[in-house]
Amino acid sequence: MLRIFVFVGLLLVAGGHATGQEASQPAEQASLPADAKLEALRAAVAADPENEQLRRKLAIALHGAKLREEAIEHFEWLARRSPTERSLLDLALAYASVSRVEETEATYARLLELSPNHPITLHNLGNLASTKGETDKAIELYKKAIAAKPDYLLAYAHLGDALAQAERYQEAYRTYEKALQLEPTNATELAAYDDSLYGMASLDITMGAYERAGQLLAELLRANSEHPSAYYAYGQVLMHLGRVEEAQRAFEAHQRVLAKQTPKGPMAHGD
């Protein structure tokens, strides 16, 4: 099954929670090239180093420019200066983006001390536990995230994955169904929604319910013809159902999707 280990993006980058206290940015910066904007932010922070809003803007810009270790230095300063939910979450996500796992977990622990039912923290700790093979712990954390935020589509999707990993198939199936009852609000949630459909179909294949699996995969492919695994699974189902020519077409479609996603030459350094 295609696993998604999603960390919710830095708050301002991912749609933002405006505070009403954001430092104003000169209007002329809007037309500047990205590098010039970054240098302008660096200069602004150098001129006013105690300005938390400017420093956060710089940290987010640095992170977006893939200057992540430099960004982390500013996120660390902000978390020391004002250890709020926002600053600690920013820091944890920045650590996670460069795979500094111990620091990520330690920062999330600080955040939970401040806000014990913080759903994003619980979900992301579940992702970390799942990555380390701690499936039971991941299940517990995902359930806590859902208890704190009952419409948390990502947590339902990843709980379904963890339950399937633990071979708790009926629970996993019901959990995926709950994910599909929620409306995706962004691209990350839409991907999790699609993968919940795929997860249900995978469970049906495991349990031998090939007709139902085929219906789910056909529904998924109508909605997302570029899903990286659905055509292959659909081909397997069609083979089990004796529909060999259709299965061959599904396998060929799978190869076409893979070809689109496979780099055709060396990638630029740093990509």
PyMOL commands that set and color helices and strands:
alter all, ss='L'
color gray80, all
select helices_A, chain A and resi 27-31+34-47+52-64+68-81+85-97+101-114+119-131+135-148+153-165+169-180+187-206+210-223+230-240+244-261
alter helices_A, ss='H'
color red, helices_A
deselect
rebuild
show_as cartoon
